[in-house]
Amino acid sequence: MSKTALFFPGQASQYVGMGKDLYDASAEVRRLYQLASDEIGEDIAKLSFEGPAETLKRTRFTQPAILLHSLAVLTMLKDAELSFDYAAGHSLGEYGALAVCGAMSFDDAIRAVVRRASLMEEACVANPGTMAAVMGLSDEQISTVCAEAAGDGVVVPANYNSDVQIVISGSVDAVTRAADKAKEAGAKRAMLLEVGGAFHSPLMEPARDGLQDYLQELTINEPSRPVVANVTATEVLDSDGIRRLLVEQVTSPVRWAQTMSFLRKNGVTRIIEIGPGKVLTGLAKRDMRPEQSVNLDTLEDVQAFAGAGVRE
């Protein structure tokens, strides 16, 4: 029997103007943006819709902006039948997956991501670092390259994005050395990324500690559908497990390739990506080869998916 998975994108999927049509169409969407703006202390709607892009790329703004876009799509779909079997999100996207499954309220997911983004940006300032994308090496080869390149620094696998792409993360010198060693080991490409810090590495430890304290006070419910966790690439069904894995996620690699493998093995043949861009759909088309994939980014996308009666 064919199954459906909902995908929620992570950082780097943002673009200036995202979500404005959804915002204009719904009072409830506008309320969510106002909630986030109050939490952040900045007008996140104006920043999302008008930029500038360089400011929107800052972690403390990017993460809530992307989550808000995903939640806006879900809000516009509220009267439509959104049938699915699994939910998964890439890094911060996991909060969207948890929200659609009722493990968190939309409001709490926003508050949690605002806090997470602020903590991660603070960690980036305290422990400067970078990331690099490596194409064409195996998991084992990447682990070896990182171990050999670390020296007095830190460099680890951070995102297993697909069968052919792994992102490494850590201190600038160590990541640079690892990128060079990856090329020597036969990588088709090893490219430093324009990012604000060493996400999903030990350099994020201060953010992990702060998030753990925050999540202890947050209400987390058992999800209505299985959420596939980044840390384990398998389903998590209990609130204690969700809380623990969200904390671990900050310094652990995102096992997205393994998540896609898990979903494929469990009969998922239809992908619906909810939020800005088509990054996760592109990865799925290459690794999962789904029978159907749908992107719900704009109001037009939502209306085509759910019918013209979605507008408030």
C-alpha positions, 0 to 999 in steps of 0.5 A: 500500500502506497504511503505519503510523507510530509517533508519540512525544509531547513535552513538555506531554503529561504528566499526574500518574499516567501510566504507573503501571499499566505500572510495576505490571505489569512488572519491566522497566518498574520497572528503567527507572524506577529507572535514570532515578531513579539518573541524575536523583537523584530518584524519577521514578516517585513524581513521575510517579505522585503529582506534584505537577503543578507539579514534574512540569512542570519540564523536568528531570523532564518529559522523562524522565517522558514518555520513560519512559512511551513506553518502558514501553508498548514494553516491554509490547508486546515479545511483540506484533507491532508492525509499522510503516514509519516512526517520528517523535517531537515534540522529546524524542519523537524519542528514543523513535522512535530507541529503537523503531528500535534506533538507541539502546538504551532505557537509552541513550535514558533517559540521553541525555534525562536529560542533555538535560533537565538541560542545557535547564533550566540554559539556561532559567535562564541565558537566561530566555525564553518561547513563544507559540502563534499560530493562523491565520498562514502560515509566511511571515507568522510569519517576518515577524512575528518579524523585525519584533518581535525588536528587541534580543531573540530571537524565532523560529518554534519548533514548526510543529505543524500547518497552522494552529498555529505556536509562537514562542520567544525572550526575553520582551519579543520574544515578547510583541511578536511575539504582538501583531504576530501579532494585528495581522497577522490571527492568529485567536489569539496566546497566551503559553504557561506554559513554563519557557523559550525551547525550540528557539530560540538561547537554548538554545545552552548546552544544544546545546553540552553535548548535543553533547559528551554524544552524541559518547560515546553509541553510536548505530546505524543504525535498523531503520526510517526515523526522520523527523527534527524538523530536516529533516522527512525520514528519517534513516538513518545514525548520524552524521546522527542524532547531528548532527540531535539536536544541531541540534534543540535550537536548531532548530524542530520541523517537525511539520507538515512531518513529517506532510506527508512521511508522508502523501505516503509512503503513511502512513494509520495512526498509533499514538501511544505514550505519554501523551495524544493531542496528536499524534493530534489534530494528525494527524486534522486534517492527515493524516486517517489511515484509522486512529489508535490511542493506546497510553497505559495498560495497558488500551490495550496489552492491547486492542491486543496481546491479554490475554497482555501482562502479565508 
